[in-house]
Amino acid sequence: MKAVIVNDFRAEPELTELPTPEPGPGELLVHLLAAGLNPFDWKVADGALKDVVPHSFPLVLGSDGAGLVVKTGPGVTRFREGDRVYGQFMRLPQGQGSYSEFTLAHQDGKLALLPDELDYPLAAALPTAAVTAYQAVGAANLKDGQTLLINGASGGVGQSAVQFAARLGARVLATGTADVADYLRELGAHTVIDFTEAPTHEQVAAAYPDGIDAMLDLVASTVSDVNALSELVRNGGTVVSTTHTADPETLAGRGIQGVNLASDATPETLAELARLAASGDLRVRIEQTVPLAEAPEAVAKARAGHSRGKTVILP
Ligand SMILES: NC(=O)c1ccc[n+]([C@@H]2O[C@H](COP(=O)([O-])OP(=O)(O)OC[C@H]3O[C@@H](n4cnc5c(N)ncnc54)[C@H](OP(=O)(O)O)[C@@H]3O)[C@@H](O)[C@H]2O)c1
């Protein structure tokens, strides 16, 4: 089978040929028909989880995917051949991932059945970004009419977060450049803040001198980045970071709850998001679709930034 792999941490991704794996006890062989690209994919390839879990090389890149169950191992009861499934397929100790024609998943893994109305590319675009958005907005503890700043709203997680927060009745302040502003408003943003015009915290402070209720940060690379923006959040509010840059202790000193979110794509959450996407209640913009052979270039482009939605790879 064809797969895009790295042979070591920080090595260049490359297209290669690997043996198609055989499902063991409790495992499914999935013929992947689409894979979703996330910043997490290249961060892992750079060694982000080096000291957390063992990795096998060659390591197939990618987590998110959607496809068809083509074979089941002994003891599989939850899925059967012919099932359309989607979810997260990254298994670092086995060197397995989603940028591949086939992969293995455990039946108890982060997987759910796909509704008939949801196509594979859209399904592959959902797991990491939409689950994170869903759980991050949930962690923000919003009440109807409260104001939430989403810093990084123009990317994969942000676009879904805007929709979930708007649906809860929040007033959403979304960062984004002019090219994406109309789309963010369509998704439910009340105000779009062009962070290239003036610093976001200055623009929000000018418009909301009494402060805002919550902030979801998808961008910060340091604790001090988050601290600067969290000055905008009122006592009793919440700051949620997806880049592990919230400092809950310091924030607690100002009466703010700080959350460093580690998203968890449970089968139940995946099933719920598939239902929302299939019914059109969750919109996901696929920015580009590329064949597997072009995944290395797509990863390089993603590293350079400027995401305006999801990149989907077709194995
Ligand atoms: N903890 C978890 O469980 C978890 C799960 C998923 C994602 N994440 C992390 O969350 C982050 C966002 O993920 P993603 O998939 O949404 O990434 P993405 O699709 O690459 O989007 C990032 C967005 O941030 C925007 N941005 C960059 N600098 C900005 C700034 N200074 N102010 C405002 N916006 C800015 C970019 O716009 P421009 O290009 O215009 O700069 C881009 O649209 C990543 O770091 C990812 O690794 C964590």
The ligand as an SDF file (V2000), in Angstrom:
LIG
                    3D

 48 52  0  0  0  0  0  0  0  0999 V2000
   -4.9970   20.6130   22.4800 N   0  0  0  0  0  0  0  0  0  0  0  0
   -5.6440   19.9450   21.5360 C   0  0  0  0  0  0  0  0  0  0  0  0
   -6.2830   18.9190   21.7990 O   0  0  0  0  0  0  0  0  0  0  0  0
   -5.6250   20.4860   20.1280 C   0  0  0  0  0  0  0  0  0  0  0  0
   -6.4690   19.9360   19.1660 C   0  0  0  0  0  0  0  0  0  0  0  0
   -6.4990   20.5180   17.9040 C   0  0  0  0  0  0  0  0  0  0  0  0
   -5.6630   21.5870   17.6030 C   0  0  0  0  0  0  0  0  0  0  0  0
   -4.8030   22.0300   18.5390 N   0  0  0  0  0  0  0  0  0  0  0  0
   -3.9180   23.1790   18.2530 C   0  0  0  0  0  0  0  0  0  0  0  0
   -4.7290   24.3420   18.0800 O   0  0  0  0  0  0  0  0  0  0  0  0
   -4.1010   25.2080   17.1420 C   0  0  0  0  0  0  0  0  0  0  0  0
   -5.1020   25.5820   16.0440 C   0  0  0  0  0  0  0  0  0  0  0  0
   -5.3750   24.4280   15.2660 O   0  0  0  0  0  0  0  0  0  0  0  0
   -6.0690   24.5710   13.8320 P   0  0  0  0  0  0  0  0  0  0  0  0
   -6.2470   23.2040   13.3090 O   0  0  0  0  0  0  0  0  0  0  0  0
   -7.2190   25.4770   13.8840 O   0  0  0  0  0  0  0  0  0  0  0  0
   -4.8770   25.3130   13.0260 O   0  0  0  0  0  0  0  0  0  0  0  0
   -4.9400   26.0240   11.6200 P   0  0  0  0  0  0  0  0  0  0  0  0
   -6.0260   25.4300   10.7750 O   0  0  0  0  0  0  0  0  0  0  0  0
   -3.5500   26.0270   11.1140 O   0  0  0  0  0  0  0  0  0  0  0  0
   -5.4110   27.5330   11.9350 O   0  0  0  0  0  0  0  0  0  0  0  0
   -4.6700   28.4650   12.6350 C   0  0  0  0  0  0  0  0  0  0  0  0
   -5.2700   29.8410   12.3240 C   0  0  0  0  0  0  0  0  0  0  0  0
   -4.7190   30.7860   13.2380 O   0  0  0  0  0  0  0  0  0  0  0  0
   -4.5760   32.0050   12.5370 C   0  0  0  0  0  0  0  0  0  0  0  0
   -3.5790   32.8640   13.1740 N   0  0  0  0  0  0  0  0  0  0  0  0
   -2.2340   32.7760   13.1230 C   0  0  0  0  0  0  0  0  0  0  0  0
   -1.6750   33.7590   13.8430 N   0  0  0  0  0  0  0  0  0  0  0  0
   -2.6790   34.4910   14.3510 C   0  0  0  0  0  0  0  0  0  0  0  0
   -2.7430   35.6340   15.1930 C   0  0  0  0  0  0  0  0  0  0  0  0
   -1.6380   36.2150   15.6490 N   0  0  0  0  0  0  0  0  0  0  0  0
   -3.9500   36.1020   15.5560 N   0  0  0  0  0  0  0  0  0  0  0  0
   -5.0890   35.5110   15.1110 C   0  0  0  0  0  0  0  0  0  0  0  0
   -5.1000   34.4290   14.2820 N   0  0  0  0  0  0  0  0  0  0  0  0
   -3.9010   33.9130   13.9250 C   0  0  0  0  0  0  0  0  0  0  0  0
   -4.1400   31.6000   11.1500 C   0  0  0  0  0  0  0  0  0  0  0  0
   -4.4750   32.6740   10.2880 O   0  0  0  0  0  0  0  0  0  0  0  0
   -3.3600   33.4210    9.3830 P   0  0  0  0  0  0  0  0  0  0  0  0
   -2.8600   32.4180    8.4870 O   0  0  0  0  0  0  0  0  0  0  0  0
   -4.1140   34.5350    8.7220 O   0  0  0  0  0  0  0  0  0  0  0  0
   -2.2410   33.8640   10.2470 O   0  0  0  0  0  0  0  0  0  0  0  0
   -4.9680   30.3280   10.9180 C   0  0  0  0  0  0  0  0  0  0  0  0
   -6.1760   30.6400   10.2370 O   0  0  0  0  0  0  0  0  0  0  0  0
   -2.8660   24.4680   16.6250 C   0  0  0  0  0  0  0  0  0  0  0  0
   -1.7400   24.8990   17.3540 O   0  0  0  0  0  0  0  0  0  0  0  0
   -3.1590   23.0200   16.9620 C   0  0  0  0  0  0  0  0  0  0  0  0
   -2.0040   22.2320   17.0950 O   0  0  0  0  0  0  0  0  0  0  0  0
   -4.7680   21.5100   19.7990 C   0  0  0  0  0  0  0  0  0  0  0  0
  1  2  1  0
  2  3  2  0
  2  4  1  0
  4  5  1  0
  4 48  2  0
  5  6  2  0
  6  7  1  0
  7  8  2  0
  8  9  1  0
  8 48  1  0
  9 10  1  0
  9 46  1  0
 10 11  1  0
 11 12  1  0
 11 44  1  0
 12 13  1  0
 13 14  1  0
 14 15  2  0
 14 16  1  0
 14 17  1  0
 17 18  1  0
 18 19  2  0
 18 20  1  0
 18 21  1  0
 21 22  1  0
 22 23  1  0
 23 24  1  0
 23 42  1  0
 24 25  1  0
 25 26  1  0
 25 36  1  0
 26 27  1  0
 26 35  1  0
 27 28  2  0
 28 29  1  0
 29 30  1  0
 29 35  2  0
 30 31  1  0
 30 32  2  0
 32 33  1  0
 33 34  2  0
 34 35  1  0
 36 37  1  0
 36 42  1  0
 37 38  1  0
 38 39  2  0
 38 40  1  0
 38 41  1  0
 42 43  1  0
 44 45  1  0
 44 46  1  0
 46 47  1  0
M  CHG  2   8   1  16  -1
M  END
$$$$
